[in-house]
Amino acid sequence: MPPTPQRVRPKSAPRSAAACLEEAERLFRDFAQLTPFPPPKPFVKSFDSFADYETWRRGQRNPWLR
């Protein structure tokens, strides 16, 4: 059986960072219009020490086991 020919994408010129960001923002706007869920709220928490963080982390429930 002969091998199946693979499609080769033509090489395009490298795009600038601004063009990539614009494309990503456009894709995100499209996604936001399609999804029925509200965007997640940002979550930021800071700790005085790594030990405080570890204590807090161990007290959290595992979301995969709910």
N, CA, C and O of each residue as an XYZ file, in Angstrom:
264
protein
N       0.860     -1.163      0.000
C       0.000      0.000      0.000
C       0.917      1.240      0.000
O       1.840      1.323      0.810
N       0.667      2.192     -0.898
C       1.525      3.382     -0.949
C       1.256      4.295      0.256
O       0.140      4.334      0.773
N       2.278      5.020      0.692
C       2.079      5.923      1.836
C       1.127      7.058      1.479
O       1.076      7.518      0.339
N       0.387      7.488      2.469
C      -0.550      8.588      2.279
C       0.214      9.897      2.249
O       1.028     10.150      3.136
N      -0.030     10.745      1.241
C       0.676     12.027      1.213
C       0.209     12.918      2.370
O      -0.980     12.981      2.683
N       1.154     13.590      2.984
C       0.823     14.491      4.088
C       0.669     15.906      3.556
O       1.366     16.322      2.630
N      -0.246     16.625      4.154
C      -0.421     18.020      3.769
C       0.692     18.853      4.389
O       1.022     18.704      5.565
N       1.240     19.696      3.604
C       2.298     20.571      4.086
C       1.758     21.991      4.091
O       1.321     22.518      3.067
N       1.800     22.602      5.289
C       1.331     23.980      5.388
C       2.391     24.907      4.824
O       3.576     24.744      5.114
N       1.983     25.862      4.034
C       2.979     26.799      3.505
C       3.579     27.615      4.648
O       2.881     28.002      5.585
N       4.857     27.865      4.556
C       5.528     28.658      5.583
C       5.109     30.113      5.410
O       5.171     30.667      4.312
N       4.689     30.711      6.496
C       4.298     32.118      6.441
C       5.390     32.942      7.106
O       6.206     32.428      7.871
N       5.384     34.198      6.801
C       6.369     35.098      7.386
C       6.082     35.233      8.877
O       4.917     35.212      9.275
N       7.109     35.370      9.710
C       6.877     35.538     11.151
C       6.044     36.796     11.417
O       6.236     37.840     10.794
N       5.121     36.656     12.359
C       4.259     37.790     12.690
C       4.816     38.520     13.899
O       5.530     37.942     14.718
N       4.485     39.779     13.994
C       4.952     40.570     15.122
C       4.186     40.178     16.383
O       3.133     39.544     16.318
N       4.733     40.565     17.520
C       4.071     40.288     18.795
C       2.715     40.975     18.850
O       1.755     40.417     19.382
N       2.631     42.181     18.303
C       1.360     42.916     18.301
C       0.312     42.184     17.464
O      -0.858     42.134     17.842
N       0.721     41.623     16.339
C      -0.225     40.891     15.495
C      -0.701     39.622     16.197
O      -1.880     39.274     16.125
N       0.209     38.935     16.873
C      -0.172     37.728     17.617
C      -1.126     38.066     18.759
O      -2.098     37.347     18.996
N      -0.849     39.156     19.464
C      -1.730     39.569     20.563
C      -3.105     39.937     20.037
O      -4.118     39.584     20.642
N      -3.151     40.635     18.928
C      -4.442     41.016     18.338
C      -5.248     39.774     17.953
O      -6.455     39.718     18.185
N      -4.584     38.790     17.371
C      -5.260     37.546     16.998
C      -5.764     36.800     18.240
O      -6.879     36.278     18.236
N      -4.958     36.749     19.290
C      -5.368     36.079     20.528
C      -6.566     36.784     21.152
O      -7.489     36.129     21.636
N      -6.557     38.105     21.143
C      -7.688     38.850     21.713
C      -8.950     38.624     20.891
O     -10.044     38.526     21.446
N      -8.803     38.542     19.572
C      -9.965     38.286     18.716
C     -10.530     36.891     18.996
O     -11.746     36.715     19.080
N      -9.651     35.912     19.139
C     -10.116     34.558     19.446
C     -10.796     34.500     20.812
O     -11.794     33.797     20.975
N     -10.267     35.231     21.793
C     -10.884     35.232     23.117
C     -12.262     35.894     23.069
O     -13.196     35.422     23.718
N     -12.396     36.977     22.313
C     -13.726     37.621     22.187
C     -14.720     36.653     21.562
O     -15.869     36.574     21.999
N     -14.288     35.916     20.544
C     -15.172     34.920     19.920
C     -15.571     33.853     20.939
O     -16.738     33.469     21.020
N     -14.595     33.377     21.716
C     -14.869     32.381     22.745
C     -15.859     32.932     23.774
O     -16.801     32.239     24.157
N     -15.651     34.169     24.221
C     -16.514     34.758     25.247
C     -17.952     34.879     24.754
O     -18.888     34.767     25.546
N     -18.134     35.105     23.465
C     -19.494     35.206     22.922
C     -20.166     33.834     22.842
O     -21.389     33.733     22.937
N     -19.372     32.785     22.669
C     -19.942     31.452     22.493
C     -20.230     30.720     23.802
O     -21.153     29.908     23.860
N     -19.469     30.990     24.834
C     -19.616     30.233     26.067
C     -20.777     30.766     26.918
O     -20.959     31.979     27.025
N     -21.558     29.868     27.521
C     -22.662     30.318     28.369
C     -22.203     30.659     29.792
O     -23.002     31.146     30.592
N     -20.949     30.414     30.111
C     -20.461     30.621     31.464
C     -19.811     31.988     31.627
O     -19.155     32.473     30.706
N     -19.984     32.615     32.789
C     -19.307     33.895     33.013
C     -17.806     33.674     33.177
O     -17.384     32.587     33.571
N     -16.995     34.693     32.880
C     -15.547     34.514     33.054
C     -15.207     34.324     34.529
O     -15.881     34.877     35.399
N     -14.169     33.546     34.813
C     -13.811     33.301     36.217
C     -13.280     34.560     36.881
O     -12.694     35.428     36.234
N     -13.499     34.637     38.181
C     -12.974     35.763     38.941
C     -11.513     35.488     39.278
O     -11.168     34.367     39.652
N     -10.657     36.486     39.151
C      -9.248     36.256     39.498
C      -9.097     35.895     40.973
O      -9.852     36.371     41.821
N      -8.123     35.059     41.262
C      -7.878     34.620     42.628
C      -6.417     34.897     42.958
O      -5.514     34.353     42.322
N      -6.192     35.737     43.946
C      -4.830     36.047     44.386
C      -4.795     35.945     45.897
O      -5.656     36.494     46.583
N      -3.813     35.253     46.409
C      -3.656     35.108     47.849
C      -2.170     35.195     48.135
O      -1.361     34.592     47.430
N      -1.809     35.941     49.165
C      -0.397     36.039     49.526
C      -0.205     35.557     50.959
O      -1.143     35.539     51.756
N       1.028     35.167     51.269
C       1.354     34.601     52.572
C       2.642     35.231     53.079
O       3.482     35.677     52.297
N       2.783     35.260     54.402
C       3.989     35.820     55.007
C       5.180     34.885     54.884
O       6.325     35.339     54.863
N       4.926     33.592     54.803
C       6.027     32.638     54.696
C       5.559     31.422     53.907
O       4.364     31.211     53.698
N       6.529     30.637     53.479
C       6.204     29.414     52.760
C       5.492     28.427     53.671
O       4.647     27.658     53.215
N       5.827     28.445     54.949
C       5.161     27.554     55.904
C       3.677     27.910     56.020
O       2.829     27.021     56.103
N       3.364     29.214     56.027
C       1.956     29.630     56.059
C       1.220     29.143     54.815
O       0.075     28.696     54.888
N       1.898     29.236     53.677
C       1.293     28.764     52.430
C       1.029     27.264     52.504
O      -0.057     26.811     52.142
N       2.005     26.489     52.968
C       1.845     25.034     53.062
C       0.695     24.669     53.994
O      -0.066     23.745     53.708
N       0.564     25.385     55.102
C      -0.537     25.127     56.035
C      -1.876     25.384     55.355
O      -2.806     24.588     55.483
N      -1.970     26.493     54.635
C      -3.208     26.828     53.921
C      -3.498     25.794     52.839
O      -4.637     25.355     52.680
N      -2.449     25.403     52.089
C      -2.630     24.472     50.981
C      -3.118     23.116     51.475
O      -3.981     22.503     50.848
N      -2.583     22.649     52.577
C      -3.004     21.341     53.111
C      -4.452     21.365     53.600
O      -5.109     20.324     53.633
N      -4.947     22.523     53.972
C      -6.317     22.639     54.451
C      -7.354     22.708     53.342
O      -8.552     22.659     53.621
N      -6.915     22.823     52.072
C      -7.855     22.927     50.953
C      -8.340     21.548     50.571
O      -7.622     20.554     50.677
N      -9.589     21.519     50.121
C     -10.144     20.261     49.608
C      -9.666     20.045     48.193
O      -9.466     21.004     47.447
N      -9.483     18.804     47.819
C      -9.075     18.483     46.469
C     -10.284     18.614     45.558
O     -11.256     17.882     45.741
N     -10.263     19.533     44.564
C     -11.438     19.710     43.698
C     -11.710     18.500     42.820
O     -12.827     18.348     42.325
N     -10.726     17.634     42.610
C     -10.926     16.450     41.780
C     -11.694     15.358     42.524
O     -12.212     14.433     41.899
N     -11.771     15.457     43.848
C     -12.439     14.425     44.631
C     -13.852     14.814     45.040
O     -14.483     14.084     45.804
N     -14.357     15.912     44.570
C     -15.706     16.355     44.961
C     -16.764     15.521     44.308
O     -17.954     15.753     44.524
